[in-house]
């Protein structure tokens, strides 16, 4: 079975002395559960896996029962040994963080060598419990969407297949039946992510608006769109603050991002119109009526898929690495993507064939920010397959 790089990270940390809980967090269907099960199978330690995926049937007592199972493994045969407890989707249980904090602190005081791994679908959904209740007791291992290299290594996908079908490994066996693939994405991934990871765990006053915002973002992936224009297209009585909040929720669920405009001043970044970007091009394809063959034959449409694939690759590849992904625009000039870390800045133009409302802005950007490194991705520049196979941090080296 294919192993992602996160496997070696988790395996290594669980072989270290017990200091922190390990938290694997990221979008649905990125392999968090598989990674944890692979590590449990390969570790030379007893382990127990349990999931809280049905929160209406479980409560804090369930957490305590699973924890006691882990403690039993750590104290079996009248001796003390390291053991591993994996709790999946634990954030869906009310009051989970307080219970885990108490149990972890009890084991720390008693010297019980139980190692704990928590799995969750979204950093936002786990964030409050992590930062407020178990602060200082955990390390995060972010698990992102699958990259081109991973889909190619695991399933032999071509570049064109990856650009169109994205990085959901569970859909790989459905490529021969496009309608079935599309139904799987819409019903098992998109609807589940929105209804269970967002609507059931966060107060949403206008769920229909959130769903329409997601659909609008997919249809405008790669485009800069002001919140006022979004409201006009959505024809809803909401406000820009609500839209910004909903977009943030969709981003944390690994579905749709709104990139800020680049500015050394962070306040100005947050006040800008967002550049909408699907975080997995499968989402764009599933909500369209195109097949791969149809999209490939239409130059402008294929350009939108290519630019979205580049943006999604950059976004997913920079998670947890202290790198900021933005765009830049001024006076009808636009730079597709900006990578920045401290004083290091890289400006990227994607030569994709997409019909643009603005002109390339690399030269204008470099005049305003002369330290920027300039890259061209696609025709006449870095080949797309080579670019997608390169970790984003290497462009800042």
C-alpha positions as CSV (number, residue, x, y, z in Angstrom):
1,X,0.0,0.0,0.0
2,X,1.3,3.5,-0.9
3,X,2.6,5.5,2.0
4,X,2.5,9.3,2.1
5,X,5.4,11.3,3.6
6,X,3.2,12.0,6.7
7,X,3.6,8.3,7.6
8,X,7.3,8.7,8.3
9,X,6.7,11.8,10.3
10,X,4.1,10.2,12.6
11,X,6.2,7.0,12.8
12,X,9.2,8.9,13.9
13,X,7.4,11.0,16.5
14,X,5.7,8.0,18.1
15,X,9.2,6.3,18.5
16,X,10.4,9.3,20.4
17,X,10.0,9.6,24.2
18,X,6.4,10.6,25.1
19,X,6.1,14.4,25.3
20,X,3.2,15.5,23.1
21,X,-0.1,14.2,21.6
22,X,0.2,14.0,17.8
23,X,-2.6,15.6,15.8
24,X,-3.2,14.7,12.1
25,X,-5.6,17.3,10.6
26,X,-6.7,18.1,7.1
27,X,-9.5,17.7,4.6
28,X,-11.6,14.6,4.1
29,X,-10.3,11.7,2.0
30,X,-6.6,12.8,2.2
31,X,-5.5,9.6,4.0
32,X,-5.3,10.6,7.7
33,X,-7.0,7.3,8.9
34,X,-4.9,5.2,6.5
35,X,-1.7,6.9,7.7
36,X,-2.6,6.2,11.3
37,X,-3.5,2.6,10.7
38,X,-0.3,2.0,8.7
39,X,1.8,3.4,11.5
40,X,-0.1,1.3,14.1
41,X,0.5,-1.9,12.0
42,X,4.2,-1.2,11.7
43,X,5.1,0.1,15.2
44,X,6.5,-2.5,17.6
45,X,4.0,-1.3,20.2
46,X,0.4,-2.3,21.2
47,X,-2.2,0.1,19.8
48,X,-5.9,0.8,19.8
49,X,-7.9,2.7,17.1
50,X,-11.4,4.2,17.7
51,X,-13.6,6.7,15.8
52,X,-16.1,9.3,17.0
53,X,-17.7,9.7,13.6
54,X,-21.2,9.3,15.0
55,X,-21.3,12.0,17.6
56,X,-25.0,11.6,18.4
57,X,-24.3,8.1,19.7
58,X,-21.2,9.1,21.7
59,X,-20.2,11.4,24.5
60,X,-17.3,12.1,26.9
61,X,-17.8,8.7,28.5
62,X,-16.9,7.1,25.2
63,X,-13.6,9.0,25.2
64,X,-12.9,7.7,28.7
65,X,-13.7,4.1,27.7
66,X,-11.3,4.3,24.7
67,X,-8.6,5.9,26.9
68,X,-9.0,3.1,29.5
69,X,-8.4,0.6,26.7
70,X,-5.2,2.3,25.8
71,X,-4.2,2.4,29.5
72,X,-4.8,-1.3,29.7
73,X,-2.5,-2.0,26.8
74,X,0.2,0.2,28.5
75,X,-0.1,-1.8,31.7
76,X,-0.7,-5.3,30.5
77,X,0.8,-8.4,32.1
78,X,1.7,-6.5,35.3
79,X,4.3,-4.4,33.5
80,X,4.4,-0.9,32.0
81,X,5.1,-0.5,28.3
82,X,4.5,2.1,25.6
83,X,1.2,1.9,23.9
84,X,-0.6,4.0,21.2
85,X,-4.2,5.3,21.3
86,X,-5.7,6.7,18.0
87,X,-8.9,8.7,18.3
88,X,-10.4,9.6,14.9
89,X,-13.0,12.4,14.4
90,X,-12.8,13.1,18.1
91,X,-13.6,16.8,17.6
92,X,-17.2,15.9,16.8
93,X,-17.9,14.9,20.4
94,X,-19.0,17.7,22.7
95,X,-16.5,18.6,25.3
96,X,-13.8,16.4,23.8
97,X,-10.9,18.7,24.6
98,X,-11.6,19.1,28.3
99,X,-11.8,15.3,28.7
100,X,-8.6,14.6,26.8
101,X,-6.8,17.3,28.7
102,X,-7.8,15.7,32.0
103,X,-6.9,12.2,30.9
104,X,-3.6,13.2,29.4
105,X,-2.6,15.1,32.5
106,X,-3.5,12.2,34.7
107,X,-1.2,9.9,32.7
108,X,1.6,12.4,32.8
109,X,1.4,12.6,36.5
110,X,1.2,8.8,36.9
111,X,3.9,8.2,34.4
112,X,1.7,6.1,32.1
113,X,3.5,5.8,28.7
114,X,0.3,6.1,26.6
115,X,1.0,7.9,23.3
116,X,-2.1,9.6,21.8
117,X,-2.9,10.4,18.2
118,X,-5.9,12.6,17.3
119,X,-7.4,12.8,13.8
120,X,-9.7,15.5,12.6
121,X,-11.1,16.8,9.3
122,X,-10.3,20.5,9.7
123,X,-7.9,22.7,11.6
124,X,-10.7,25.2,12.3
125,X,-13.0,22.5,13.8
126,X,-10.3,21.3,16.2
127,X,-8.7,24.7,16.7
128,X,-10.5,26.0,19.7
129,X,-10.1,22.8,21.7
130,X,-6.5,22.6,20.8
131,X,-5.5,26.1,21.6
132,X,-7.6,26.7,24.7
133,X,-7.8,23.3,26.4
134,X,-4.8,21.2,25.5
135,X,-2.4,24.0,24.6
136,X,1.3,23.0,25.0
137,X,0.4,19.3,24.9
138,X,0.2,18.6,21.2
139,X,2.1,18.8,17.8
140,X,0.2,19.1,14.5
141,X,1.0,17.1,11.4
142,X,-1.0,18.8,8.6
143,X,-2.2,16.4,5.9
144,X,-3.0,18.1,2.6
145,X,-4.6,17.0,-0.6
146,X,-2.6,14.5,-2.7
147,X,0.0,16.0,-5.0
148,X,0.6,15.2,-8.7
149,X,3.7,13.1,-7.7
150,X,1.7,11.1,-5.2
151,X,-1.2,10.4,-7.6
152,X,1.2,9.4,-10.3
153,X,3.2,7.1,-8.0
154,X,0.1,5.4,-6.5
155,X,-2.2,5.2,-9.5
156,X,-0.1,6.0,-12.6
157,X,-2.0,9.2,-13.4
158,X,-0.9,11.4,-16.2
159,X,-0.4,15.1,-15.9
160,X,-3.7,15.8,-17.7
161,X,-5.6,13.3,-15.5
162,X,-4.3,15.0,-12.4
163,X,-5.1,18.5,-13.6
164,X,-8.7,17.5,-14.3
165,X,-9.4,14.8,-11.7
166,X,-7.4,16.3,-8.9
167,X,-6.0,14.6,-5.8
168,X,-8.7,12.4,-4.2
169,X,-7.3,8.8,-4.1
170,X,-10.7,7.3,-3.3
171,X,-11.9,8.3,-6.7
172,X,-9.1,6.8,-8.7
173,X,-10.9,3.6,-9.7
174,X,-13.9,5.5,-11.1
175,X,-12.2,7.3,-14.0
176,X,-13.7,5.0,-16.6
177,X,-17.2,6.1,-15.7
178,X,-17.3,10.0,-15.6
179,X,-20.8,10.2,-14.4
180,X,-20.2,7.8,-11.5
181,X,-17.0,9.7,-10.7
182,X,-18.9,13.0,-10.7
183,X,-21.6,11.6,-8.5
184,X,-19.1,10.2,-6.0
185,X,-17.4,13.6,-5.7
186,X,-20.6,15.5,-5.3
187,X,-22.4,13.2,-2.9
188,X,-19.6,11.5,-0.9
189,X,-17.0,14.3,-0.7
190,X,-18.5,17.7,-1.3
191,X,-21.9,17.2,0.4
192,X,-20.3,15.3,3.3
193,X,-17.6,17.9,3.8
194,X,-20.2,20.8,3.9
195,X,-23.0,19.1,5.8
196,X,-20.9,17.2,8.4
197,X,-17.6,19.1,8.7
198,X,-19.0,22.6,8.5
199,X,-22.8,22.8,9.1
200,X,-23.0,20.3,11.9
201,X,-20.1,21.7,13.9
202,X,-20.3,25.4,13.3
203,X,-23.2,27.8,13.6
204,X,-24.3,28.8,10.1
205,X,-27.2,31.2,9.9
206,X,-27.5,30.9,6.1
207,X,-26.5,27.4,5.0
208,X,-28.0,27.9,1.5
209,X,-25.7,31.0,1.1
210,X,-22.7,29.0,2.1
211,X,-23.5,26.3,-0.5
212,X,-24.0,28.8,-3.2
213,X,-20.8,30.6,-2.3
214,X,-18.9,27.3,-2.7
215,X,-20.5,26.7,-6.2
216,X,-19.7,30.3,-7.2
217,X,-16.1,29.9,-6.0
218,X,-15.7,26.7,-8.1
219,X,-17.1,28.4,-11.2
220,X,-14.8,31.4,-10.7
221,X,-11.7,29.5,-9.6
222,X,-8.5,31.5,-10.5
223,X,-10.4,34.8,-10.6
224,X,-10.3,37.9,-8.3
225,X,-13.9,38.7,-7.2
226,X,-14.9,41.4,-4.7
227,X,-17.3,40.5,-2.0
228,X,-19.8,43.0,-3.3
229,X,-19.8,41.3,-6.7
230,X,-20.2,38.0,-5.0
231,X,-23.3,39.3,-3.2
232,X,-24.7,40.6,-6.5
233,X,-24.2,37.2,-8.1
234,X,-25.5,35.3,-5.1
235,X,-28.6,37.5,-4.9
236,X,-28.8,37.2,-1.1
237,X,-29.5,39.6,1.7
238,X,-26.2,38.7,3.4
239,X,-23.3,41.0,3.9
240,X,-19.6,41.0,3.1
241,X,-18.6,40.0,6.7
242,X,-20.8,36.9,6.4
243,X,-19.3,36.0,3.0
244,X,-15.7,36.4,4.3
245,X,-16.6,34.2,7.3
246,X,-18.2,31.5,5.1
247,X,-15.2,31.5,2.7
248,X,-12.9,31.0,5.7
249,X,-14.9,28.0,6.8
250,X,-14.8,26.5,3.3
251,X,-11.0,27.1,3.2
252,X,-10.4,25.4,6.6
253,X,-12.5,22.4,5.3
254,X,-10.1,22.1,2.4
255,X,-12.6,23.0,-0.3
256,X,-12.2,26.6,-1.4
257,X,-9.8,29.4,-0.6
258,X,-9.9,33.2,-1.0
259,X,-6.3,34.3,-1.5
260,X,-5.4,37.8,-0.2
261,X,-3.7,40.4,-2.4
262,X,0.0,40.7,-1.7
263,X,1.1,43.6,0.4
264,X,3.9,43.9,3.0
265,X,1.2,45.4,5.2
266,X,-0.9,42.5,6.6
267,X,-3.9,44.8,7.3
268,X,-4.1,45.8,3.6
269,X,-3.9,42.1,2.6
270,X,-7.0,41.2,4.7
271,X,-8.9,44.1,3.3
272,X,-8.4,43.1,-0.4
273,X,-10.8,41.3,-2.8
274,X,-10.0,37.6,-2.7
275,X,-8.8,35.5,-5.5
276,X,-11.0,32.4,-5.5
277,X,-9.3,29.0,-5.7
278,X,-10.5,25.4,-5.5
279,X,-8.1,23.5,-3.3
280,X,-8.5,20.3,-5.3
281,X,-9.3,20.6,-9.0
282,X,-11.6,17.6,-8.7
283,X,-14.1,20.0,-7.1
284,X,-14.0,22.3,-10.2
285,X,-14.5,19.3,-12.5
286,X,-17.3,17.7,-10.4
287,X,-19.4,20.9,-10.5
288,X,-18.8,21.5,-14.2
289,X,-20.5,19.7,-17.1
290,X,-17.2,19.1,-18.9
291,X,-15.4,15.8,-19.4
292,X,-11.6,15.6,-19.5
293,X,-11.7,15.3,-23.3
294,X,-14.0,18.3,-23.7
295,X,-12.0,20.5,-21.3
296,X,-8.8,19.6,-23.0
297,X,-10.1,20.6,-26.4
298,X,-11.2,24.1,-25.2
299,X,-8.1,26.2,-24.7
300,X,-9.6,28.8,-22.4
301,X,-11.4,26.3,-20.2
302,X,-8.3,24.1,-19.9
303,X,-6.3,27.2,-18.9
304,X,-8.6,27.7,-15.9
305,X,-8.0,24.1,-14.9
306,X,-4.2,24.5,-15.2
307,X,-4.1,27.7,-13.2
308,X,-6.3,26.2,-10.5
309,X,-4.0,23.1,-10.4
310,X,-1.0,25.3,-9.9
311,X,-2.6,27.4,-7.2
312,X,-4.0,24.3,-5.4
313,X,-0.5,22.7,-5.5
314,X,1.1,25.8,-4.1
315,X,-1.6,26.2,-1.4
316,X,-1.4,22.5,-0.2
317,X,2.3,22.4,-0.5
318,X,2.9,25.4,1.8
319,X,0.6,24.3,4.7
320,X,2.6,24.3,7.9
321,X,5.8,25.7,6.4
322,X,5.5,29.3,7.3
323,X,5.0,30.4,3.6
324,X,2.3,32.8,2.5
325,X,0.5,32.4,-0.8
326,X,-1.2,35.5,-2.3
327,X,-1.8,37.2,-5.6
328,X,-1.1,40.8,-6.8
329,X,-3.1,43.2,-8.9
330,X,-2.9,46.9,-9.8
331,X,-4.2,49.0,-12.6
332,X,-5.4,46.1,-14.7
333,X,-2.1,44.2,-14.1
334,X,-2.1,40.9,-12.3
335,X,0.4,38.4,-11.0
336,X,-1.2,35.0,-10.6
337,X,0.6,33.8,-7.4
338,X,3.1,35.3,-4.9
339,X,5.0,33.1,-2.5
340,X,6.6,34.9,0.4
341,X,8.5,34.0,3.6
342,X,10.0,36.9,5.5
343,X,11.9,39.0,3.0
344,X,11.9,36.3,0.3
345,X,9.3,36.9,-2.4
346,X,8.7,34.9,-5.6
347,X,6.2,36.2,-8.3
348,X,4.7,33.5,-10.6
349,X,2.9,33.9,-13.9
350,X,1.0,30.8,-15.2
351,X,1.0,30.5,-19.0
352,X,-2.2,28.5,-19.2
353,X,-4.3,29.8,-22.1
354,X,-7.0,31.2,-19.8
355,X,-8.8,34.3,-21.1
356,X,-7.9,37.1,-18.7
357,X,-9.6,40.3,-17.7
358,X,-6.2,41.8,-16.8
359,X,-2.7,41.9,-18.3
360,X,0.3,40.1,-17.0
361,X,1.8,42.1,-14.2
362,X,5.2,40.6,-13.5
363,X,7.2,43.6,-14.7
364,X,5.0,46.1,-12.8
365,X,5.2,44.0,-9.7
366,X,9.0,43.7,-9.9
367,X,9.3,47.5,-10.2
368,X,7.4,48.0,-7.0
369,X,9.1,45.1,-5.3
370,X,12.6,44.8,-6.9
371,X,13.8,41.9,-4.7
372,X,11.2,39.5,-6.1
373,X,12.2,36.5,-8.1
374,X,10.2,36.0,-11.2
375,X,9.0,32.6,-12.6
376,X,7.0,31.6,-15.6
377,X,5.1,28.3,-15.3
378,X,3.9,26.5,-18.4
379,X,4.5,27.2,-22.1
380,X,7.9,28.9,-22.6
381,X,8.8,28.5,-18.9
382,X,9.1,25.8,-16.3
383,X,7.2,22.7,-17.6
384,X,4.0,22.1,-15.7
385,X,4.8,18.6,-14.7
386,X,8.2,19.6,-13.3
387,X,6.6,22.5,-11.4
388,X,3.9,20.4,-9.8
389,X,6.6,17.9,-8.8
390,X,8.7,20.5,-7.0
391,X,8.0,21.4,-3.3
392,X,7.0,25.1,-3.1
393,X,9.7,25.9,-0.6
394,X,12.4,25.2,-3.2
395,X,11.3,28.3,-5.2
396,X,12.3,30.3,-2.1
397,X,15.7,28.7,-1.7
